[in-house]
Amino acid sequence: MKTFLPSVFIAALALSSSCTSRDQEKAREDAHKAAAELKHDGRELSNNIDRAIQPDSRSASDKLADGKAKLEAAGDRASVKLSRAALVAQVKTNLASQDGLSTITGIDVDAEGSVVTLRGHVGSQAQKDAAERAAARVNGVSRVQNDISIDR
């Protein structure tokens, strides 16, 4: 687990290096949150391993099977968290580098699987459409839910 933590921070910082300071801070917060969740999962896994090696009536093979299942589940959760953070950072980077959007700081990005949701405010329909196109171009995005409102 410890080897994942530095890579989470490096990936988040590298992907957000061209973003605005607000986007960079949000990416850092997302990376810290993912790292804290990974630490928690690691502690939980360690506790489960400690419990598994305690003597009781279960056989060693039962304990190993249980430990394997829990390890796989923890790995799957960590993978999902890292994938989500990376996808959000890629979309934010693409938005920040898009002509006409690079100065807009009012767009929040979230992801659930390969579906990205955009929220916030922009000044025109053209900016809203450009944000959606920029998000859709990111590798790994299957659909964009555009909940951006237009300030009039």
N, C-alpha and C positions, 0 to 999 in steps of 0.2 A: 504494500500500500504506500509506503513512504516514497517509492520511486515515482508514483503517479503525481504526488503533490507538486514537485518542482515543474513537471511537465504541464500541469494545469495552469500554473502561473505564467510560465514562459509562453504557452500557446495563447493565453488570453491577452497578455501584454503585446506579443508580436502581432496578433491579428488586429488589435485595437490601436496600434501605433499611429495610424493615419486618421483616426477618429477625433472628434472634438474632445475637449477635456471632460465634458459631461458624459459622453459615451465611454471614454476611457475609464472614468470613475465607476460607471455602471458595470463595465466589463470586469474591473477589479473586484467589485462587490460580488458579482456572479461567481468569479473564480474563488474568492474567499469562502463564499457559501458552499460551493461544490467541494472545496478542500475540507471544510468543517464537516460536511456530510460524509466525506470519505474517511476522515479520521474517526468519526462516530462509528461507521460501519466496520472499520478496522478494529476498534476497541470491542465492539460487539462480537466480532469474529474471534478475537483473542479470548474473550470470556467464554464463548461457546467451546473453543478448543480446550480451555482449562477444565470446563465442566465435563467434556467428553473423555478426558483422560483420568477423571476421578473414578475410583472403583465403585461399581454398583452391579446390579444383576444383569445388565445388558452385555451382550458379547462384544468383543473388540470389533468384529466385522459390522455389527449394527451401529456402533459408535462411529466407525470410519465412514459408513454410508451416510449417516446423518451429517457428519462433518463435511463430507464432500458436497452434499446437497446445499448446505448452508453457505459453503464457500462459493459454489457456483451462483447461488442467488445474490450474494454480496457482490460478486464480480459483475453480474448482469446489471445490478443497480448502479454500480460505479460507472460502467460503460455507458449507460443511458444518460447519466448526469454529465459525463464528459462530452458525449456527442451533442447533447443539447447546448451546452455552453459553447462548444466550438461552432455549431451552426449559427447561434445567435451572434457570436463575434464576427463570423464571416459576413452575415447579412449587414450588420452595422458597418463593417469596413466597406462593403460594396455601396451602401447608402452614402457614406461619407465621401467616397471617391467619385460619386456620380455628379456630373455637371448639373447645376441647378438645385442640387440637394445638399451640397457640401457645407453650406452655411446654415442649414436647418438643424436645430438641436431638439426640436419638440417631437421626435418620433421615437417611440419605445418599441422594442422588438421582443417577442416571446416565441417559443417553439414548443410544440408537442409532437414528438415524432418528426415527420418530415413536413408538417404543416406549420407555417410561420404566420404569426399574427402581428400586424402593424397597428399601433395606436398613437394618437397624438393629434397635432394640429399643423396644418400647412396653409400657405396663403392662396393657393390656386388648385383647380382641378388638374392642371398640367403637372404640378408637383406631386399630387396624390397619385396620379397615374405613373409618373416616373419612379416614385418610391416602390410601387407594386412591381413594375417591370424589373427594377434593380434587385429586389428581393427574389423574384422568380428566377433570375439568372444564376443564382448561387447553386452550386452543385449540391444535391441532396435535398433541395426544396421541391416538394411535389405540388404544393398548393399554397397560395397566399391569401389569408383572410385580411382584407384591407378595411380596418376600422378607423382610418384617419378621417378627421373632420376638416372642413375647409373654413378658415376664418374669413369672415366677410367684412 
